[in-house]
Amino acid sequence: MIKDISYSAYILPVRDGQVALLKYGENGYGPIGGRLDDGEDFLTALRRELTEELGESASALADSAVEIPVPYAFRHPTPERAQKRGAWGEEHHFFIVHIPDDMELNFCENRPEEISVAWIAPDNLLNPQITPFDDMREFYSNHILPNLNCRFSMSLRPEYYEMVRSGEKDIELRLYDEKRRRMRNGDTVLIYNAQNHNDYIRAKIVRLHIARSFADLATKISMPRTGFASLNALMSAISKFYDAEMESKYGIVGIELEVIG
């Protein structure tokens, strides 16, 4: 039976201004990753694919990857093609990850064809010899190349997303957990509307305001900049998401943002 749609997870490692793809001998190029198995989410599939293709140590790249909120989606033009792929349409969900300049990626899966990791200039994603499909090149142009510098992503509820986009809110509050501890001033963040992933913006981290608690942070910044009129209003709104134990364990960070596009 042909499924209506299949899903895939692909990752584009970025290093020293270049992007990594897989080169299939003389048969062209493709991104690292593959289709989701039954029961997998995108990150689980990405970790599995990284392990299979690049080795177990590469699976950790999924933990710091930035998901591009808009997938590359298409329908197969013929029943024969759909039959071969097992679905009438496909959605490819892309992730970007920045890796250290000295980190090497090598293809290690046992496959009959000759496959290697190739580093290319980002603009070459638009080269028909590397990306032969017109709609995929358009996707790369619209959603990949403009976001290659993004090192983090955040999903915001529509009302807060609009406040950030308009400049009414320029500080986003989060737990200062392992992910946020990797943030640095000047990093680019991809911010998208939680209810409409086609709607996203980019922002630069201007400053990280670190505090022991929400109450402590309220003494350091103006609360209206967070989208809340007062500390009481903030605590009432977030009580369903954060508890005192999490606050005590991680601390709090106010991520000061400047929208750049």
NORURSUL-V716755 format. One record per residue. N is the residue number from 1. RES is the residue in three letters. PSI is psi in whole degrees, 0 to 359 (NA if undefined). BURIAL is 1 if it has 16 or more other C-alpha atoms within 10 Angstrom, else 0. Layout:
# NORURSUL-V716755
N | RES | PSI | BURIAL
N | RES | PSI | BURIAL
This chain:
# NORURSUL-V716755
1 | MET | 134 | 0
2 | ILE | 126 | 0
3 | LYS | 158 | 0
4 | ASP | 320 | 0
5 | ILE | 146 | 1
6 | SER | 159 | 1
7 | TYR | 143 | 1
8 | SER | 155 | 1
9 | ALA | 125 | 1
10 | TYR | 148 | 1
11 | ILE | 140 | 1
12 | LEU | 98 | 1
13 | PRO | 139 | 1
14 | VAL | 130 | 1
15 | ARG | 127 | 1
16 | ASP | 41 | 0
17 | GLY | 11 | 0
18 | GLN | 163 | 1
19 | VAL | 140 | 1
20 | ALA | 133 | 1
21 | LEU | 170 | 1
22 | LEU | 135 | 1
23 | LYS | 122 | 1
24 | TYR | 74 | 0
25 | GLY | 237 | 0
26 | GLU | 10 | 0
27 | ASN | 14 | 0
28 | GLY | 196 | 0
29 | TYR | 161 | 1
30 | GLY | 159 | 1
31 | PRO | 160 | 1
32 | ILE | 132 | 1
33 | GLY | 196 | 1
34 | GLY | 191 | 1
35 | ARG | 150 | 1
36 | LEU | 137 | 1
37 | ASP | 163 | 0
38 | ASP | 132 | 0
39 | GLY | 354 | 0
40 | GLU | 147 | 0
41 | ASP | 179 | 0
42 | PHE | 317 | 1
43 | LEU | 323 | 1
44 | THR | 315 | 0
45 | ALA | 320 | 1
46 | LEU | 317 | 1
47 | ARG | 317 | 1
48 | ARG | 313 | 1
49 | GLU | 320 | 1
50 | LEU | 318 | 1
51 | THR | 315 | 1
52 | GLU | 319 | 1
53 | GLU | 325 | 1
54 | LEU | 354 | 1
55 | GLY | 159 | 1
56 | GLU | 323 | 0
57 | SER | 337 | 0
58 | ALA | 344 | 1
59 | SER | 333 | 1
60 | ALA | 344 | 0
61 | LEU | 332 | 1
62 | ALA | 332 | 1
63 | ASP | 336 | 0
64 | SER | 15 | 1
65 | ALA | 147 | 1
66 | VAL | 119 | 1
67 | GLU | 131 | 1
68 | ILE | 121 | 1
69 | PRO | 337 | 1
70 | VAL | 122 | 1
71 | PRO | 161 | 1
72 | TYR | 109 | 1
73 | ALA | 142 | 1
74 | PHE | 161 | 0
75 | ARG | 144 | 0
76 | HIS | 139 | 0
77 | PRO | 339 | 0
78 | THR | 153 | 0
79 | PRO | 327 | 0
80 | GLU | 317 | 0
81 | ARG | 319 | 0
82 | ALA | 319 | 1
83 | GLN | 317 | 0
84 | LYS | 322 | 0
85 | ARG | 347 | 1
86 | GLY | 10 | 1
87 | ALA | 150 | 1
88 | TRP | 332 | 1
89 | GLY | 167 | 1
90 | GLU | 148 | 1
91 | GLU | 121 | 1
92 | HIS | 117 | 1
93 | HIS | 124 | 1
94 | PHE | 146 | 1
95 | PHE | 149 | 1
96 | ILE | 138 | 1
97 | VAL | 134 | 1
98 | HIS | 128 | 1
99 | ILE | 157 | 1
100 | PRO | 152 | 0
101 | ASP | 332 | 0
102 | ASP | 6 | 0
103 | MET | 127 | 0
104 | GLU | 143 | 0
105 | LEU | 127 | 1
106 | ASN | 135 | 0
107 | PHE | 130 | 1
108 | CYS | 358 | 0
109 | GLU | 142 | 0
110 | ASN | 102 | 0
111 | ARG | 149 | 0
112 | PRO | 334 | 0
113 | GLU | 158 | 0
114 | GLU | 116 | 0
115 | ILE | 137 | 1
116 | SER | 165 | 1
117 | VAL | 128 | 1
118 | ALA | 132 | 1
119 | TRP | 128 | 1
120 | ILE | 159 | 0
121 | ALA | 140 | 0
122 | PRO | 320 | 1
123 | ASP | 338 | 0
124 | ASN | 349 | 0
125 | LEU | 338 | 1
126 | LEU | 3 | 1
127 | ASN | 123 | 0
128 | PRO | 336 | 0
129 | GLN | 339 | 0
130 | ILE | 318 | 1
131 | THR | 94 | 1
132 | PRO | 346 | 0
133 | PHE | 128 | 0
134 | ASP | 315 | 0
135 | ASP | 331 | 0
136 | MET | 321 | 1
137 | ARG | 322 | 1
138 | GLU | 319 | 0
139 | PHE | 313 | 1
140 | TYR | 317 | 1
141 | SER | 320 | 1
142 | ASN | 326 | 0
143 | HIS | 342 | 1
144 | ILE | 302 | 1
145 | LEU | 318 | 0
146 | PRO | 344 | 0
147 | ASN | 9 | 1
148 | LEU | 335 | 1
149 | ASN | 353 | 1
150 | CYS | 131 | 1
151 | ARG | 347 | 1
152 | PHE | 162 | 1
153 | SER | 154 | 1
154 | MET | 137 | 0
155 | SER | 129 | 1
156 | LEU | 144 | 1
157 | ARG | 150 | 0
158 | PRO | 318 | 0
159 | GLU | 323 | 0
160 | TYR | 326 | 1
161 | TYR | 314 | 1
162 | GLU | 325 | 0
163 | MET | 321 | 0
164 | VAL | 315 | 1
165 | ARG | 322 | 1
166 | SER | 347 | 0
167 | GLY | 357 | 0
168 | GLU | 328 | 0
169 | LYS | 125 | 1
170 | ASP | 9 | 1
171 | ILE | 121 | 1
172 | GLU | 131 | 1
173 | LEU | 132 | 1
174 | ARG | 162 | 1
175 | LEU | 144 | 1
176 | TYR | 65 | 1
177 | ASP | 190 | 0
178 | GLU | 320 | 0
179 | LYS | 311 | 0
180 | ARG | 336 | 1
181 | ARG | 346 | 0
182 | ARG | 351 | 0
183 | MET | 146 | 1
184 | ARG | 152 | 0
185 | ASN | 136 | 0
186 | GLY | 345 | 0
187 | ASP | 149 | 1
188 | THR | 134 | 1
189 | VAL | 134 | 1
190 | LEU | 122 | 1
191 | ILE | 126 | 1
192 | TYR | 155 | 1
193 | ASN | 122 | 1
194 | ALA | 337 | 1
195 | GLN | 359 | 0
196 | ASN | 91 | 0
197 | HIS | 350 | 0
198 | ASN | 350 | 0
199 | ASP | 104 | 0
200 | TYR | 160 | 1
201 | ILE | 168 | 1
202 | ARG | 145 | 1
203 | ALA | 152 | 1
204 | LYS | 139 | 1
205 | ILE | 116 | 1
206 | VAL | 318 | 1
207 | ARG | 148 | 1
208 | LEU | 118 | 1
209 | HIS | 106 | 1
210 | ILE | 136 | 1
211 | ALA | 165 | 1
212 | ARG | 332 | 1
213 | SER | 170 | 1
214 | PHE | 320 | 1
215 | ALA | 319 | 0
216 | ASP | 317 | 0
217 | LEU | 326 | 1
218 | ALA | 340 | 1
219 | THR | 349 | 0
220 | LYS | 336 | 0
221 | ILE | 164 | 0
222 | SER | 120 | 0
223 | MET | 321 | 1
224 | PRO | 336 | 0
225 | ARG | 342 | 1
226 | THR | 354 | 1
227 | GLY | 5 | 1
228 | PHE | 140 | 1
229 | ALA | 331 | 0
230 | SER | 168 | 0
231 | LEU | 320 | 1
232 | ASN | 318 | 0
233 | ALA | 320 | 0
234 | LEU | 310 | 1
235 | MET | 325 | 1
236 | SER | 322 | 0
237 | ALA | 326 | 0
238 | ILE | 359 | 0
239 | SER | 333 | 0
240 | LYS | 346 | 0
241 | PHE | 324 | 0
242 | TYR | 145 | 0
243 | ASP | 172 | 0
244 | ALA | 327 | 0
245 | GLU | 316 | 0
246 | MET | 318 | 0
247 | GLU | 316 | 1
248 | SER | 323 | 0
249 | LYS | 315 | 0
250 | TYR | 330 | 1
251 | GLY | 182 | 1
252 | ILE | 148 | 1
253 | VAL | 134 | 1
254 | GLY | 113 | 1
255 | ILE | 105 | 1
256 | GLU | 127 | 1
257 | LEU | 150 | 1
258 | GLU | 116 | 1
259 | VAL | 132 | 1
260 | ILE | 357 | 0
261 | GLY | NA | 0
